[in-house]
Amino acid sequence: MAQYDKVIPPGQEGTITLEIEGKKVHGTFNKKATVKTNDPKHPQLTIALAGKILSYVDIQPASRVYLSGMYGEQVSKELIVTSNEKIKDFKILKLSSNLDDKITYKVIPDSEPGKYKIKVWKNPKLPTLHTWGSLFIDTNSEHSPQKVVQVNVSTRGAIVCQPSQLNFGAFNFARAEKDKDAPTEKSLTVFKVKGDFQITNVEFTSSDFKAEVQPVEEGKKYKVVVSFVPEAKKKTYYDEMIINTDDPNEPSVRVRLLARGVGI
């Protein structure tokens, strides 16, 4: 946005006020404004603007956490939370997540007032999986009462799924309702890097998916064919396929399933 004096008398000065809308700019920015005049010697001028947008509540090193490790491995990350507002007594009021079965977390007040550490640990007993969720930080900030940190959790194991997730893409839900006998299918390969294993059974967290296990090399490698027969609804489908095994260290392997229902 710009405000300026349209007419400047000879020998006088005028002002141009430029404003950056913080909601539309993130982090460091470099902008330019062009000023056009009726001065034959200076018909056009360029004004450069540079700066950095500060969050009311700042999270370092980033508002995204990656927790990746082998089965049984201890993995943790640390965040520093501070306020850029002129609040004398900035506080974190509550910490919660939608990944409580996969992570643990703790707020640690720093020796410096208004500064906090948040430590996040991955559950070391998680089976092989790739998933994500959110950590919610509630504060007493008037302008930013809640900050959301995305948390990506990954457990690597000797049992490998290729690909690590199945995306069925967009489908026409009306057609899916009509052609229930012709489900959409995707497949993945499950194998163990070292040693033998057996797939005992496959489970899902909803009834929209079914699976058939086909041995490729018994005790070594399997093909899992997943059939998708969705509800006749326009929505996004999220699910997990749980592949249970006889391996005592990796009793289950989880694969994320995605699909998106669209209209006619």
Steps between C-alpha positions, in 0.01 A plus 500: 500500500622852423404851606665802339475871427367525147610860445832641622553879454827612339789486746292316760502148635240227487463172683436144389388248760528131411344227711566124497207278598657253743238227446602468135879501554704239686858516620751715312359710216627721218246719321512786252267794442495704178429875521394672176517879473456779245862610549662467156841435658369239747186348349537186711658412834541166675481455876637178650358354820666222696434355840394201704155413634513390862246258646324603820615166639831377361600132472859403427655331313172451307130428542552148362656202677641185341535195726658215308686198631534124508268281707602531868718806437459806726427808284414848626496861383498830690314823421551847647182709544510875565275802448567806283214686667556738785355259753669514839384153600479284186391146585428167337165397646452157348670247273304232312514292182304261280796258509495402867541132410814577299679783684555642849581865576588732784518876563817613679511865622832666417706703746416804285145625578253456214713232331409131487644176370274230362648154469331242277582127505399227257359185658792256449263201489308628199481250212632590158293793377498842335237736635445858613287711729503820704628634831280781637660771716247716688638829636380815673578705188202713399595499130624140475324289765589172329797394289497175302815298437488225239662178621620235254564159657688220326623163625744317279532126540637187339154439350453735206183601313536634146334742456472622860146635439220440250320792339188400307461857373167654400202279421140564398291395800184460289682260269650323801149438637387359165805279440552344843598172336792672327708651783809713450819306578852598600782271605824516694792267569598401853841345565760462773853629449652218706338184634164327450152609602136420439200728453238371742210727404407849374269746678347837415355777712191520277293267280576689176808289427577130466827318440629178346849373583683323217837331580773592252775315686365318805653632821682779314273710280126557461269697276202665672213597270269761655144545371315826559119492512399838648177641632301703248615826656695799381778520756866430564582153630787443743578152626779276620575147390656297780707206374554262792803269496662228711814714550537569878683830437260620230164342579322740264572732211268794427426647158306823453208491253360808326212563260280794401134476400375743236160573348370426156 
